[in-house]
């Protein structure tokens, strides 16, 4: 389903002409790709899709020219990221997630990598030739990200050896490069964490896929004394937690944008269904129970969109309070999308539950964003702290 011109005009309201044009192109890309059958991928990376995102010129927009991308700005534009994620998600959540995970893994390297690491990894990531991943979470450190235990021990030659485990890492175990957060100083919490770039084929690195509710490429990693050179440290030793948090400040509103895209797709489907489905002699949209539900779904979708764009704009303008706004946009939009997708299932009745139906897929896909990149509870914690800062 492609959005009508009037609907697209409403969705691009307030965007610059360039961003509005990008939005339309990205909606078309999503619509062309749809969602592939899960059997074809079974939770593994769809490399041809990543390559197509690059060929179409969408993926390179997430990386500045100085590091091999095509973004005109010197750093990533949060608005560009949010426009792409919201627009692509309307047609293809798989394409959206493939794009976003490249951005998440690649951004930390582009932002904090040595010249050598940037040159080696960022251009191929931006061109869709190397798959990137962001490895923060561990079996015993999820919300409490400062508690990571994967050890990075320094050897006499200045290199590090990484030992431990990561889990629920998108694009693992098949990524070509991982941004890995490891402990360089014990018992000091967030202050003793360092970020490293680790090649996917490094000796001692193994992994396995995890089968989730949604068909998402995700897995576990095991590090068995993986050697990493000093040039592969991202930023400063013991300051990796800041690298992670700054990355999340940019990506959290964009998770909200992904949620808005899913909410829009669910809302559009519900509006169509409520217009054509008849019960008791009239279209079901004429029942107040349905029309008020649709009105609430549309209102929350619009509110979420506006919050996401406000956070993105604040980020791009380096306005004060980015961390709080970013968390607000993520929690509000992902919770709103859950409500909207659930409402759309209700409007459809049993049809929306049939395996393969758009809403059955969205219902499975919409759940994870309330957990990853910081749960809703963590976002509220971040917001509350910012209120007193
Ligand atoms: N930008 C830059 N630096 C930041 C930051 C941000 N947004 N947030 C925190 N920091 C810095 C702090 O300034 C502090 O450094 P100093 O001690 O030098 O001032 C350091 O990081 C530790 O911060 P804090 O004390 O706030 O850390 P906490 O352990 O209390 O935890 C939360 C902070 C809960 C916000 C963090 O653990 C978090 O975001 N958890 C969720 C993790 C997550 O999103 N996981 C998903 C993985 S990706 S799918």
Boltz pocket constraint, residues with backbone or C-beta under 6 A from the ligand:
constraints:
  - pocket:
      binder: B
      contacts: [[A, 134], [A, 136], [A, 137], [A, 142], [A, 143], [A, 144], [A, 145], [A, 146], [A, 168], [A, 189], [A, 190], [A, 191], [A, 241], [A, 242], [A, 245], [A, 246], [A, 248], [A, 249], [A, 323], [A, 371], [A, 372], [A, 373], [A, 374], [A, 375], [A, 378], [A, 381], [A, 382]]
      max_distance: 6.0
